Amino acid sequence: MARDLIRRSGFKPDVDIEIKFTGLRPGEKLHEELITEGEGIVRTPYDKIFVLKGDACDLNWLHGKIEELVKLAHEQDAPGIKSKLKEIIPEYQPFDMTNCVLPQNP
């Protein structure tokens, strides 16, 4: 991508502008999933541009689910929140913290 941007700016990669590989920064992702399975992907006249056609959302249903999430949050019910999110968003995969080591306060 860097080489393409340099060329499109009228320069030569590694000649006019040096490229250094520094690795990922903290919090930076190597892969980003922008489209999930089940979304209606529609082609456009342009090769690399697509349009997503999602399902319509019932706002009354969504407001009810948000109210349920708020109630679970007030109860500090983390497993309930994860379960409710999975119900609302079937693709949701909660992060498993059972093997995580959290820093201790001195």
C-alpha positions as CSV (number, residue, x, y, z in Angstrom):
1,M,0.0,0.0,0.0
2,A,2.8,2.4,0.9
3,R,4.5,1.8,-2.5
4,D,1.2,2.5,-4.3
5,L,0.7,5.7,-2.4
6,I,4.2,6.9,-3.2
7,R,3.8,6.1,-6.9
8,R,0.5,7.9,-7.0
9,S,2.1,10.9,-5.5
10,G,4.6,11.0,-8.4
11,F,7.6,9.6,-6.5
12,K,9.6,6.3,-6.7
13,P,9.5,3.9,-3.7
14,D,12.9,3.3,-2.1
15,V,14.4,5.9,-4.4
16,D,12.7,9.2,-3.6
17,I,11.0,7.9,-0.3
18,E,12.4,5.2,1.9
19,I,10.0,2.6,3.3
20,K,10.8,1.2,6.8
21,F,9.0,-1.8,8.3
22,T,8.5,-1.1,12.0
23,G,6.0,-3.8,13.0
24,L,2.6,-3.4,14.7
25,R,2.1,-0.6,17.2
26,P,0.3,-1.4,20.5
27,G,-3.4,-2.0,19.8
28,E,-2.9,-2.1,16.0
29,K,-4.5,-5.0,14.1
30,L,-2.9,-7.0,11.4
31,H,-6.3,-8.0,9.9
32,E,-9.6,-6.1,10.0
33,E,-12.8,-7.9,9.2
34,L,-15.0,-5.3,7.6
35,I,-17.7,-7.6,6.2
36,T,-19.3,-10.5,8.1
37,E,-20.8,-13.6,6.7
38,G,-24.5,-13.2,5.9
39,E,-24.3,-9.5,4.8
40,G,-25.7,-8.9,1.3
41,I,-22.7,-8.0,-0.8
42,V,-23.6,-6.3,-4.0
43,R,-21.1,-5.5,-6.8
44,T,-20.7,-2.1,-8.3
45,P,-19.4,-1.0,-11.7
46,Y,-16.0,-0.7,-9.9
47,D,-13.8,-3.8,-9.3
48,K,-12.9,-3.2,-5.7
49,I,-16.0,-1.3,-4.5
50,F,-19.0,-3.2,-3.0
51,V,-22.2,-2.2,-1.3
52,L,-23.7,-4.0,1.6
53,K,-27.4,-4.5,1.8
54,G,-28.3,-5.4,5.4
55,D,-31.6,-6.5,6.7
56,A,-34.0,-4.0,8.0
57,C,-34.0,-3.6,11.8
58,D,-37.1,-3.5,14.0
59,L,-36.4,-0.5,16.2
60,N,-38.8,-1.6,18.9
61,W,-37.1,-5.0,19.2
62,L,-33.7,-3.2,19.3
63,H,-34.8,-0.8,22.0
64,G,-36.0,-3.7,24.1
65,K,-32.7,-5.5,23.8
66,I,-30.8,-2.4,24.8
67,E,-33.0,-2.0,27.8
68,E,-32.2,-5.6,28.7
69,L,-28.5,-4.9,28.3
70,V,-28.8,-1.8,30.6
71,K,-30.6,-3.9,33.3
72,L,-27.8,-6.6,33.1
73,A,-25.2,-3.9,33.3
74,H,-26.8,-2.4,36.4
75,E,-26.7,-5.9,37.9
76,Q,-23.0,-6.3,36.8
77,D,-24.0,-9.6,35.2
78,A,-21.1,-10.0,32.7
79,P,-22.1,-13.5,31.6
80,G,-25.6,-12.3,31.0
81,I,-24.4,-9.3,29.0
82,K,-22.3,-11.6,26.8
83,S,-25.2,-14.0,26.3
84,K,-27.5,-11.1,25.4
85,L,-25.0,-9.6,22.9
86,K,-24.7,-13.1,21.3
87,E,-28.5,-13.1,21.0
88,I,-28.6,-9.7,19.4
89,I,-25.5,-10.2,17.2
90,P,-25.1,-13.9,16.3
91,E,-21.5,-13.3,15.0
92,Y,-20.4,-11.9,18.4
93,Q,-17.6,-14.0,19.9
94,P,-16.9,-12.9,23.5
95,F,-13.2,-12.7,24.5
96,D,-12.3,-15.5,27.0
97,M,-10.4,-14.0,29.9
98,T,-10.1,-17.2,32.0
99,N,-6.4,-17.5,31.1
100,C,-5.5,-13.8,31.2
101,V,-3.2,-12.5,33.8
102,L,-4.1,-9.0,34.9
103,P,-1.4,-6.7,36.4
104,Q,-1.5,-6.4,40.1
105,N,-1.6,-3.0,41.8
106,P,1.4,-2.3,44.1
